Amino acid sequence: MSSTVFLSKKLSQELLNLDIDEGVRIESNKNIKCKMYINKRTSGYFVLEIEDTNSTNIKEFRFYRDIKPIHRLIDKIFGKQYSITIY
């Protein structure tokens, strides 16, 4: 099993098991200075805060009900090289 598949499965498990007082931080392992924070609301929706500090300090918020589009967005922003921190 590749480390990318393991990381994706770990992320899926963590997202599904999030409590409302917990979160996940994703950071790029490359020179891209981007971070993503994921929390779960009491409604069951996931809140994503995307922070891009490459050229300007841009923050964006997105709401998702399902984890599949979250995985697609992570792959689009970070590629296959990122780290996950549970807080």
N, CA, C and O atoms as a GROMACS GRO file, in nm:
protein
  348
    1MET      N    1   0.085  -0.117   0.000
    1MET     CA    2   0.000   0.000   0.000
    1MET      C    3   0.090   0.124   0.000
    1MET      O    4   0.180   0.135   0.083
    2SER      N    5   0.066   0.214  -0.091
    2SER     CA    6   0.150   0.334  -0.098
    2SER      C    7   0.116   0.427   0.017
    2SER      O    8   0.008   0.419   0.076
    3SER      N    9   0.210   0.516   0.049
    3SER     CA   10   0.189   0.608   0.161
    3SER      C   11   0.076   0.706   0.130
    3SER      O   12   0.009   0.754   0.221
    4THR      N   13   0.055   0.738   0.001
    4THR     CA   14  -0.052   0.828  -0.038
    4THR      C   15  -0.189   0.767  -0.009
    4THR      O   16  -0.278   0.835   0.042
    5VAL      N   17  -0.205   0.639  -0.039
    5VAL     CA   18  -0.331   0.570  -0.012
    5VAL      C   19  -0.353   0.562   0.138
    5VAL      O   20  -0.465   0.581   0.186
    6PHE      N   21  -0.247   0.532   0.214
    6PHE     CA   22  -0.256   0.525   0.359
    6PHE      C   23  -0.298   0.660   0.416
    6PHE      O   24  -0.386   0.666   0.503
    7LEU      N   25  -0.237   0.768   0.369
    7LEU     CA   26  -0.267   0.902   0.416
    7LEU      C   27  -0.412   0.938   0.385
    7LEU      O   28  -0.481   0.997   0.469
    8SER      N   29  -0.459   0.903   0.266
    8SER     CA   30  -0.597   0.930   0.227
    8SER      C   31  -0.696   0.854   0.314
    8SER      O   32  -0.798   0.910   0.355
    9LYS      N   33  -0.667   0.728   0.342
    9LYS     CA   34  -0.755   0.648   0.428
    9LYS      C   35  -0.755   0.701   0.571
    9LYS      O   36  -0.860   0.706   0.636
   10LYS      N   37  -0.638   0.741   0.620
   10LYS     CA   38  -0.628   0.797   0.755
   10LYS      C   39  -0.711   0.925   0.763
   10LYS      O   40  -0.783   0.947   0.860
   11LEU      N   41  -0.700   1.009   0.660
   11LEU     CA   42  -0.776   1.133   0.658
   11LEU      C   43  -0.926   1.105   0.657
   11LEU      O   44  -1.001   1.170   0.729
   12SER      N   45  -0.970   1.010   0.578
   12SER     CA   46  -1.112   0.974   0.572
   12SER      C   47  -1.162   0.930   0.709
   12SER      O   48  -1.269   0.972   0.753
   13GLN      N   49  -1.086   0.847   0.776
   13GLN     CA   50  -1.125   0.799   0.909
   13GLN      C   51  -1.133   0.915   1.008
   13GLN      O   52  -1.227   0.924   1.086
   14GLU      N   53  -1.034   1.002   1.004
   14GLU     CA   54  -1.031   1.116   1.097
   14GLU      C   55  -1.149   1.210   1.071
   14GLU      O   56  -1.211   1.259   1.166
   15LEU      N   57  -1.181   1.236   0.945
   15LEU     CA   58  -1.292   1.325   0.914
   15LEU      C   59  -1.425   1.267   0.959
   15LEU      O   60  -1.510   1.338   1.014
   16LEU      N   61  -1.443   1.139   0.936
   16LEU     CA   62  -1.570   1.076   0.974
   16LEU      C   63  -1.587   1.070   1.125
   16LEU      O   64  -1.700   1.069   1.175
   17ASN      N   65  -1.476   1.065   1.199
   17ASN     CA   66  -1.482   1.052   1.344
   17ASN      C   67  -1.466   1.185   1.418
   17ASN      O   68  -1.456   1.186   1.541
   18LEU      N   69  -1.462   1.296   1.346
   18LEU     CA   70  -1.442   1.426   1.410
   18LEU      C   71  -1.558   1.461   1.503
   18LEU      O   72  -1.675   1.442   1.469
   19ASP      N   73  -1.523   1.511   1.619
   19ASP     CA   74  -1.622   1.571   1.708
   19ASP      C   75  -1.623   1.721   1.679
   19ASP      O   76  -1.534   1.772   1.612
   20ILE      N   77  -1.724   1.791   1.730
   20ILE     CA   78  -1.734   1.934   1.698
   20ILE      C   79  -1.625   2.018   1.763
   20ILE      O   80  -1.604   2.132   1.722
   21ASP      N   81  -1.554   1.966   1.862
   21ASP     CA   82  -1.445   2.041   1.924
   21ASP      C   83  -1.308   1.996   1.875
   21ASP      O   84  -1.206   2.033   1.934
   22GLU      N   85  -1.304   1.918   1.768
   22GLU     CA   86  -1.178   1.870   1.709
   22GLU      C   87  -1.163   1.925   1.567
   22GLU      O   88  -1.258   1.978   1.510
   23GLY      N   89  -1.043   1.911   1.513
   23GLY     CA   90  -1.019   1.956   1.378
   23GLY      C   91  -0.899   1.886   1.316
   23GLY      O   92  -0.826   1.813   1.382
   24VAL      N   93  -0.882   1.913   1.187
   24VAL     CA   94  -0.769   1.858   1.111
   24VAL      C   95  -0.701   1.975   1.039
   24VAL      O   96  -0.767   2.058   0.978
   25ARG      N   97  -0.569   1.978   1.049
   25ARG     CA   98  -0.492   2.079   0.974
   25ARG      C   99  -0.410   2.005   0.868
   25ARG      O  100  -0.343   1.906   0.898
   26ILE      N  101  -0.417   2.054   0.747
   26ILE     CA  102  -0.340   1.996   0.637
   26ILE      C  103  -0.244   2.104   0.587
   26ILE      O  104  -0.284   2.217   0.560
   27GLU      N  105  -0.118   2.066   0.574
   27GLU     CA  106  -0.016   2.158   0.525
   27GLU      C  107   0.061   2.094   0.412
   27GLU      O  108   0.080   1.972   0.408
   28SER      N  109   0.106   2.176   0.323
   28SER     CA  110   0.184   2.128   0.210
   28SER      C  111   0.325   2.093   0.254
   28SER      O  112   0.382   2.159   0.340
   29ASN      N  113   0.379   1.987   0.196
   29ASN     CA  114   0.517   1.948   0.220
   29ASN      C  115   0.612   2.012   0.119
   29ASN      O  116   0.734   1.998   0.129
   30LYS      N  117   0.554   2.084   0.022
   30LYS     CA  118   0.636   2.146  -0.082
   30LYS      C  119   0.653   2.294  -0.049
   30LYS      O  120   0.623   2.338   0.062
   31ASN      N  121   0.702   2.370  -0.145
   31ASN     CA  122   0.723   2.513  -0.127
   31ASN      C  123   0.593   2.593  -0.132
   31ASN      O  124   0.595   2.714  -0.110
   32ILE      N  125   0.484   2.528  -0.159
   32ILE     CA  126   0.354   2.594  -0.162
   32ILE      C  127   0.316   2.626  -0.018
   32ILE      O  128   0.310   2.537   0.066
   33LYS      N  129   0.290   2.751   0.010
   33LYS     CA  130   0.254   2.789   0.147
   33LYS      C  131   0.103   2.795   0.158
   33LYS      O  132   0.042   2.902   0.150
   34CYS      N  133   0.046   2.681   0.177
   34CYS     CA  134  -0.099   2.670   0.185
   34CYS      C  135  -0.134   2.578   0.302
   34CYS      O  136  -0.069   2.476   0.326
   35LYS      N  137  -0.240   2.618   0.375
   35LYS     CA  138  -0.289   2.536   0.485
   35LYS      C  139  -0.440   2.523   0.471
   35LYS      O  140  -0.507   2.610   0.416
   36MET      N  141  -0.490   2.413   0.522
   36MET     CA  142  -0.634   2.390   0.524
   36MET      C  143  -0.672   2.340   0.662
   36MET      O  144  -0.608   2.250   0.716
   37TYR      N  145  -0.776   2.398   0.716
   37TYR     CA  146  -0.829   2.356   0.846
   37TYR      C  147  -0.968   2.300   0.822
   37TYR      O  148  -1.050   2.362   0.754
   38ILE      N  149  -0.996   2.184   0.877
   38ILE     CA  150  -1.126   2.119   0.858
   38ILE      C  151  -1.187   2.093   0.995
   38ILE      O  152  -1.124   2.031   1.082
   39ASN      N  153  -1.308   2.139   1.013
   39ASN     CA  154  -1.385   2.115   1.134
   39ASN      C  155  -1.522   2.063   1.095
   39ASN      O  156  -1.564   2.075   0.980
   40LYS      N  157  -1.590   2.006   1.191
   40LYS     CA  158  -1.725   1.953   1.167
   40LYS      C  159  -1.824   2.030   1.253
   40LYS      O  160  -1.803   2.048   1.373
   41ARG      N  161  -1.932   2.074   1.192
   41ARG     CA  162  -2.035   2.148   1.263
   41ARG      C  163  -2.136   2.051   1.324
   41ARG      O  164  -2.138   1.933   1.287
   42THR      N  165  -2.217   2.099   1.414
   42THR     CA  166  -2.318   2.014   1.476
   42THR      C  167  -2.420   1.966   1.374
   42THR      O  168  -2.486   1.864   1.394
   43SER      N  169  -2.435   2.039   1.264
   43SER     CA  170  -2.527   2.000   1.157
   43SER      C  171  -2.474   1.882   1.076
   43SER      O  172  -2.548   1.824   0.996
   44GLY      N  173  -2.347   1.846   1.095
   44GLY     CA  174  -2.287   1.737   1.020
   44GLY      C  175  -2.206   1.784   0.900
   44GLY      O  176  -2.137   1.704   0.837
   45TYR      N  177  -2.214   1.913   0.868
   45TYR     CA  178  -2.137   1.968   0.757
   45TYR      C  179  -1.992   1.989   0.799
   45TYR      O  180  -1.963   2.020   0.915
   46PHE      N  181  -1.902   1.972   0.703
   46PHE     CA  182  -1.761   2.001   0.725
   46PHE      C  183  -1.734   2.144   0.681
   46PHE      O  184  -1.782   2.188   0.576
   47VAL      N  185  -1.658   2.217   0.762
   47VAL     CA  186  -1.618   2.354   0.729
   47VAL      C  187  -1.470   2.351   0.696
   47VAL      O  188  -1.389   2.304   0.776
   48LEU      N  189  -1.435   2.401   0.578
   48LEU     CA  190  -1.296   2.407   0.537
   48LEU      C  191  -1.253   2.552   0.532
   48LEU      O  192  -1.318   2.635   0.467
   49GLU      N  193  -1.144   2.583   0.599
   49GLU     CA  194  -1.082   2.715   0.588
   49GLU      C  195  -0.952   2.694   0.513
   49GLU      O  196  -0.863   2.623   0.559
   50ILE      N  197  -0.941   2.757   0.398
   50ILE     CA  198  -0.823   2.741   0.313
   50ILE      C  199  -0.745   2.872   0.319
   50ILE      O  200  -0.798   2.979   0.288
   51GLU      N  201  -0.620   2.862   0.359
   51GLU     CA  202  -0.534   2.978   0.374
   51GLU      C  203  -0.417   2.968   0.278
   51GLU      O  204  -0.336   2.876   0.287
   52ASP      N  205  -0.409   3.063   0.185
   52ASP     CA  206  -0.302   3.066   0.086
   52ASP      C  207  -0.215   3.187   0.113
   52ASP      O  208  -0.260   3.301   0.096
   53THR      N  209  -0.092   3.165   0.154
   53THR     CA  210  -0.002   3.276   0.184
   53THR      C  211   0.111   3.287   0.083
   53THR      O  212   0.214   3.346   0.113
   54ASN      N  213   0.094   3.230  -0.037
   54ASN     CA  214   0.198   3.240  -0.139
   54ASN      C  215   0.225   3.384  -0.180
   54ASN      O  216   0.336   3.433  -0.163
   55SER      N  217   0.125   3.451  -0.232
   55SER     CA  218   0.147   3.589  -0.276
   55SER      C  219   0.073   3.688  -0.186
   55SER      O  220   0.125   3.795  -0.154
   56THR      N  221  -0.048   3.652  -0.148
   56THR     CA  222  -0.126   3.735  -0.056
   56THR      C  223  -0.189   3.645   0.047
   56THR      O  224  -0.200   3.524   0.028
   57ASN      N  225  -0.230   3.703   0.155
   57ASN     CA  226  -0.291   3.624   0.262
   57ASN      C  227  -0.440   3.610   0.233
   57ASN      O  228  -0.521   3.689   0.281
   58ILE      N  229  -0.476   3.511   0.155
   58ILE     CA  230  -0.614   3.488   0.113
   58ILE      C  231  -0.673   3.374   0.195
   58ILE      O  232  -0.612   3.268   0.208
   59LYS      N  233  -0.793   3.397   0.250
   59LYS     CA  234  -0.865   3.291   0.321
   59LYS      C  235  -0.997   3.269   0.252
   59LYS      O  236  -1.064   3.362   0.209
   60GLU      N  237  -1.032   3.143   0.244
   60GLU     CA  238  -1.158   3.103   0.179
   60GLU      C  239  -1.225   2.998   0.268
   60GLU      O  240  -1.157   2.913   0.325
   61PHE      N  241  -1.356   3.006   0.279
   61PHE     CA  242  -1.432   2.908   0.356
   61PHE      C  243  -1.524   2.830   0.263
   61PHE      O  244  -1.587   2.888   0.174
   62ARG      N  245  -1.530   2.699   0.284
   62ARG     CA  246  -1.619   2.613   0.205
   62ARG      C  247  -1.688   2.516   0.300
   62ARG      O  248  -1.635   2.481   0.406
   63PHE      N  249  -1.808   2.476   0.260
   63PHE     CA  250  -1.888   2.383   0.340
   63PHE      C  251  -1.920   2.260   0.255
   63PHE      O  252  -1.963   2.272   0.140
   64TYR      N  253  -1.900   2.142   0.313
   64TYR     CA  254  -1.927   2.016   0.243
   64TYR      C  255  -2.002   1.921   0.335
   64TYR      O  256  -1.980   1.920   0.457
   65ARG      N  257  -2.088   1.842   0.277
   65ARG     CA  258  -2.161   1.740   0.352
   65ARG      C  259  -2.090   1.606   0.345
   65ARG      O  260  -2.097   1.526   0.439
   66ASP      N  261  -2.020   1.579   0.234
   66ASP     CA  262  -1.957   1.451   0.206
   66ASP      C  263  -1.805   1.468   0.201
   66ASP      O  264  -1.757   1.577   0.172
   67ILE      N  265  -1.730   1.362   0.228
   67ILE     CA  266  -1.584   1.373   0.228
   67ILE      C  267  -1.521   1.354   0.090
   67ILE      O  268  -1.405   1.390   0.071
   68LYS      N  269  -1.595   1.299  -0.006
   68LYS     CA  270  -1.536   1.277  -0.140
   68LYS      C  271  -1.492   1.408  -0.206
   68LYS      O  272  -1.380   1.414  -0.256
   69PRO      N  273  -1.576   1.512  -0.208
   69PRO     CA  274  -1.528   1.637  -0.269
   69PRO      C  275  -1.415   1.702  -0.189
   69PRO      O  276  -1.335   1.777  -0.244
   70ILE      N  277  -1.407   1.673  -0.060
   70ILE     CA  278  -1.297   1.724   0.021
   70ILE      C  279  -1.166   1.661  -0.026
   70ILE      O  280  -1.064   1.730  -0.040
   71HIS      N  281  -1.168   1.531  -0.050
   71HIS     CA  282  -1.048   1.462  -0.101
   71HIS      C  283  -1.006   1.518  -0.237
   71HIS      O  284  -0.887   1.539  -0.262
   72ARG      N  285  -1.102   1.541  -0.324
   72ARG     CA  286  -1.069   1.597  -0.456
   72ARG      C  287  -1.006   1.736  -0.443
   72ARG      O  288  -0.910   1.768  -0.513
   73LEU      N  289  -1.060   1.817  -0.354
   73LEU     CA  290  -1.005   1.951  -0.333
   73LEU      C  291  -0.863   1.944  -0.275
   73LEU      O  292  -0.776   2.019  -0.317
   74ILE      N  293  -0.841   1.855  -0.180
   74ILE     CA  294  -0.708   1.838  -0.122
   74ILE      C  295  -0.608   1.797  -0.229
   74ILE      O  296  -0.497   1.851  -0.235
   75ASP      N  297  -0.645   1.701  -0.313
   75ASP     CA  298  -0.556   1.657  -0.422
   75ASP      C  299  -0.527   1.772  -0.519
   75ASP      O  300  -0.416   1.785  -0.569
   76LYS      N  301  -0.628   1.854  -0.545
   76LYS     CA  302  -0.611   1.966  -0.638
   76LYS      C  303  -0.517   2.072  -0.580
   76LYS      O  304  -0.433   2.127  -0.651
   77ILE      N  305  -0.532   2.101  -0.451
   77ILE     CA  306  -0.450   2.206  -0.390
   77ILE      C  307  -0.312   2.157  -0.352
   77ILE      O  308  -0.212   2.224  -0.380
   78PHE      N  309  -0.303   2.041  -0.288
   78PHE     CA  310  -0.178   1.995  -0.230
   78PHE      C  311  -0.108   1.887  -0.310
   78PHE      O  312   0.009   1.858  -0.285
   79GLY      N  313  -0.176   1.828  -0.405
   79GLY     CA  314  -0.117   1.715  -0.476
   79GLY      C  315  -0.110   1.595  -0.384
   79GLY      O  316  -0.204   1.570  -0.308
   80LYS      N  317  -0.003   1.523  -0.389
   80LYS     CA  318   0.012   1.402  -0.307
   80LYS      C  319   0.107   1.422  -0.190
   80LYS      O  320   0.134   1.328  -0.115
   81GLN      N  321   0.159   1.544  -0.172
   81GLN     CA  322   0.256   1.568  -0.066
   81GLN      C  323   0.200   1.667   0.035
   81GLN      O  324   0.205   1.789   0.015
   82TYR      N  325   0.147   1.613   0.143
   82TYR     CA  326   0.094   1.697   0.249
   82TYR      C  327   0.100   1.623   0.382
   82TYR      O  328   0.114   1.501   0.385
   83SER      N  329   0.091   1.698   0.488
   83SER     CA  330   0.091   1.638   0.621
   83SER      C  331  -0.041   1.669   0.690
   83SER      O  332  -0.105   1.770   0.662
   84ILE      N  333  -0.081   1.580   0.780
   84ILE     CA  334  -0.207   1.591   0.852
   84ILE      C  335  -0.177   1.602   1.002
   84ILE      O  336  -0.099   1.523   1.056
   85THR      N  337  -0.239   1.699   1.066
   85THR     CA  338  -0.228   1.714   1.210
   85THR      C  339  -0.369   1.718   1.268
   85THR      O  340  -0.454   1.795   1.222
   86ILE      N  341  -0.395   1.636   1.368
   86ILE     CA  342  -0.525   1.633   1.436
   86ILE      C  343  -0.512   1.720   1.559
   86ILE      O  344  -0.416   1.708   1.636
   87TYR      N  345  -0.610   1.809   1.578
   87TYR     CA  346  -0.607   1.893   1.697
   87TYR      C  347  -0.742   1.896   1.766
   87TYR      O  348  -0.758   1.963   1.868
   0.00000   0.00000   0.00000
